[in-house]
Amino acid sequence: MKLGMVGLPNVGKSTLFNALTNAGAESANYPFCTIEPNVGIVSVPDSRLDALYKLFNSSKLSPATLEFVDIAGLVKGASKGEGLGNKFLSNIREVDAIVHVVRCFESDDIVHVDGEIGAARDIETINLELIFSDIEMIERRIERTRKLAKSDKKFQLEIDFLEKLKSHLEAGNSARSFGFTDDQSEIIKSSPLLSNKPVIYAANMSENDFINNIDTNKNYNEVLEIAKAENSAVLPICAQIEAEISDMNDEDKSMFLADLGLKESGLDRIIKEGYSLLGLISFLTSGPTEVRAWTITQGTKAPAAAGKIHTDFERGFIRAEVVSYDDLIECKGMAGAREKGLVRLEGKDYVVADGDVIIFRFNV
């Protein structure tokens, strides 16, 4: 999973990125501090892997990973080159979803590019820049397709669709709200539209508001209202708390969060939101050599899941030996699970479930 982080300057975006990834991106109280995009890769916490690692006495533990891409703060006109230009938008074209960091905290010490905070206004500024950038991409696509239509009339249908999409965007609507048919989704797949990506709004709050006053924070409630209207996710978060726990070991981190009345870190919650928003699950492979988590989309069938490991596994797929994680742990290994008849043989039409532990059989 790959998430792109966007937001206005000085909303706490790079502070949050640093805290989540420990990648050391620069963070300072002036606009455009982030020049080049920062990339951080973090492991996806999964207690099931730890249990399997001990059960199989494995040599290696390989969790799934999550990649964050943090770009420079965007301002009004970014799609036209304002601030540091629209090249930064191109850095997040290939992400799976966008984490839009919205400032929901007051501070006299941290300047706001518009003089005062306003979550709804800030969200609109960023969303419009993403839409404007998409319009430019669609215009170029239409121009290319018109040239093709001169020699092949079948491209006229594509032009008609792209013109409707362009009008939809020009009205200030995100591509997410267009309502693509399956055929249209296939057409647009090669043009990764920023405003078509799922969004997690990270409402960055002060520590006091995050702990005591989430429901009464005016800006947070504005974020909730906007997210509800567009069916996006909202994650209240405090970048300052995340920064404080980023260097702690697991035990100290758990104690610190418990003292604040929190059960999970912001990273854990972002991962859960991302998996839920994108419809992702994990299947597991285990043995003495390695225990590993593999991320797939819900509804993936066994051969395609096998292909995540190696293309040969998918090409020569014969069957999958499947046991649920819970059954495997309860039976203390594959031998015990087989004795109880809990290891199933599944074919090409089997839809992989979250927590399946799988051995793929193949022949090429």
N, C-alpha and C positions, 0 to 999 in steps of 0.2 A: 504494500500500500504506500502510495506517495501523496503527501499533502503539501499544498502550496500555501504559505502564510502571506496574507495581504492586510493592508490597513493604512491609514494616514500616518504621517510622521508623528513620533512621540506619543503613540498610544500604548506603548509597552510591548510591541511586537517582537523586537530583537531581544528584549529582556526575557520574554516568555520563551522564545526560541532557544536562548542560551540555557535557561533553566531546564527545558524539556530534553535537550540534546547534549548538554555539557560540551557543546562544540566551540564555545568561546567566541561567538560572533560579537563584534564591537557594538556597544550600546552607549549612547550619549545623548545629552539634552540639546540636540540641534537637528534640524531636518536633514534628511538624506545622508545620515551617518553610514547607512549600509550602501556601499557602492556596488560591489559584486554580489551576486546571490550567494547566500550561505547555505550549505547543505549539511544536514546532520542525520545520521542513521542510528536508530535506537532499536533495541530488542523488544519484542512484544512479550510482556510478562505472561506466563502460562504455568501455573502450579502443576499441571498434569505432566509437563515435561520433567520436572524435578522428581516426581514420584516414579516415572518410568525409568529415568536415569539411574535411580537407586535400585529399582527392581531388576533391571537387566545388567547392572554393573557396567554401564556403557563407558566407552573411552571418550566420547564426544557428545556434547549437548548443543543443538543448533536450533534456537528459537526462530520464529518468523521475525521479520524486520519491518520497520516503518521508517520511511524517509521523509524528512521535513525539508522544504525549500523556502528560505526566507529571502524576500526581495526588498528592495528599497521602498520606503514609505511613498505611497502614491498621493498625488494632489490633483486638484481640478485641472484638467488639460493634459494629464499624463499621456493619454492616448494620442495626443497631438505633439508630444515632445516636451511638455512642461515638466518642471522639476529636473529629473535626470533622464527624461525621455521614455518612450514606450518600449524600448528594448527590454526593460525589466518585465513587461507583461509577457514577452515571448518565453521567459524563463519558467513560467508556470503553465504553459499550454499543454504540457504532457502529464500534469499531475492528475490523480484520480478524483480529488476533491479539494476544496478551498477552505482553509481556516481563516475566517475574516475576523481579525482582532479589532474590537470596538472599545474605545475608551469610555468607561463608566465611573471614573474616579475624578474627584476634584483635587487640584494641587496648584498652589501659587508658584511652586518651584519648577514645574515642568510646563513649558509653553505649549499652547495649542496653535496650530497653523491658522485657525480661524478666529483666534482670540478667546473663544469660550467653547466648552464642550457641548455637544448636542448629538446624541447617538443616532437619531433618525436622519439628521442632515449628513452626518459623517458616512453612514451606510449608503445613502443615496449618492454621495459624491463618488465613492468607490465603485458602486454598482454601475453607475453611468459610464465611468471610464472603461470598465470591462465590456459594456455594451458597445461603446464607440469603437473600441478595438476590434470587436467582432464584426461590426458593420464594415470596417475597412477590409477585413478578411473576406467577407461575403462579396463585396464589390469586386475584389480581385478574382474571386472564383467565378462570378458571373461573366466577367470580361473574358476569362479563359474559355468558359463553356460556350459563349457566343461564337467564338472562333471555330469550335468543334461543330457547332450546329449548322455552320455553313455547308459542311460536307455530309452531315448525318443528322437528319431531322429528329432522331430519337432524343437528342439532347435538349430539345425545346421543353419537354416536360420538366427536366431538371432546372432549366432557367426559370420557368414559371414558379416552381417551388421556392427557388432561391430569392426571387423577387418578393414573394409573399413573406418569407422569413425576414428579408431586409426591412420591409414595411413594418413588420411586427417589432423589430429592434428599434427602428427610428421613432416609434411611438413611446420609447422608453421602457419597453418590456424586455425582460431577460429571455434568452433562448429556452430556459427551463420551462417557461410557461407557454411555449408554442403548441405543444401537443403533437409531436412527430408521429407519423405512421411508421410501421416497420421499414417500409421502403425508403422513406425520407431519412430515417435514422441511419440507414446504410449509406445513403448518399453523403450525409454530413459527417460520417465517421472519419473521413480523411481530412476534415477541417475542424480541429479541436477548438470549439468555441468556449471561451472563458465563462460566459454567462449561462452556459449549459451544464456547468459542473455542479454537483451537489455542494452545499455550503454548511459549514459549522460556524455559527457566530460565537466567538469566544469573547464574552463580556468581561473585560478586565476591570476588576473592582479594587477598592482599597481593602486592606486587611479587616478593618472594622466593619465595613459594609458587607464583605463576603462572609464574615463569621456571624454578624448580628442583624444586618439590615438588608438582606438580599431583596426581600419582597417589597420594601419601601424605596428602593433605589430607582429614581425616576428614569434614568437612562437605561437601566436594565429592563424595565418594563416596556420601554420603547422598542428595545431589541426583540423582546418576546412577541410583541404585537406584529412586527415586521416579519419575523421568522414564521409565525403561525400562518400569516397570509400567503407565504410562498412555500410552505411545507418544508422549511429548513430546520436544522437542529440548533439548539442554543446551549451553551456551556458556560455557566457562571464560573469565573476563575479569578485568582489573585496571583498575578505574575510575581509579586514580591514574596509571597509565601513559597511559590515554586522555586524561586531563586534561593531562598533560605534552606530548602531541603535538598537541593540538587547535589550537594557534596556529601550528604549524610549516608551512612551505611543503612541497610534495610531495617535493622533493629531501632536505631535512633530515629529514622524517618517515621516508622510506625508509631513510636511513642510521641513524637512531635505532633503528628496528625491527630492522634487520639486525644492529646491535650486540647486540641482545637475543636474537637468534636467531629473530626473528619475520618472517613473510612478509607478513602483512596486518594492518591495523588492526582494532580491535573493530567499528567501523562496517561495514567491508567484510564481516566475518564474520557480523554480525547480518543484513545485507542478504541474504547468501547463504542463511542459515538460514531467513529469512522467505520468500524466494522458493521454496525447496525445500518448506517446511512447507505453504505455501498453493498449491503447484503453479502458480507463475507463471513466465511467460517474457516475452521482449521481441521484438517485431518492429520494424523500422526503416523510416523513410522518409528519402529523401535527395534533394538537388538544390541548385542555386545559392542558393535562398532560405533553406532551412533543412534541417538534419539533426536528426532527432528519434527518440527511443525511446518506444515505446508498450507499456505493461504489460497483458498479457492472461492468462487462465487457460489452462493446457495443454488442448488439445482444442478450442479455439475455432476455428470455421469462418470462412472469408474474409469473408462479409458482416458478421458480428458484429464482427470485427476492424476492418473499415472503419467501423463505427458508432462505434468509439472515437474516430475522427477527427472525424466529423460524422454526425448521424443521416441526412442526405441521402445520404451514401455508402452506407449500409446499405439504405435504402429504394429507391434507384435502382441498386443493384449490378448490373453487367454481367459483369465479369471482373476478375481480378487478374493483373498482370504480376509474376512472382516470380523472384528470383535470390538465391542464398545469399550471405551476406556474404563468405565466403572466395572464392567464384568472382568476385564483383564486384571485390574488391581485386586478385586475381590478373590479371584482364583489364583492370585500370586504368580501369574505367567501364562504363556500360551499353552503349555502342557495341561495345566489345570483347567483352562478354558475349553480346550478340546475334549477333555474327559467329560465335562458337563454339557457338551454339545452346543457351546456358545460361540464357536467360531464358524461363521457362515461362508459358503462359497457363493459368490455373486458374479453375475455376468455383465455384459456390455450395457445393459439398461439400468443397472443399479445406480441410484442417486446417492452420492456420498453424504453422510450426515456429520455434523460437528462432533468431534471427539472420537470418530472412527479410528481405530488402529488397524492399518492395512498392510498386508503383504501382497504385492502384485506378482502374478505369474505371467510371463511373456515369452515369445519365441520369435526371433528375427533371423 
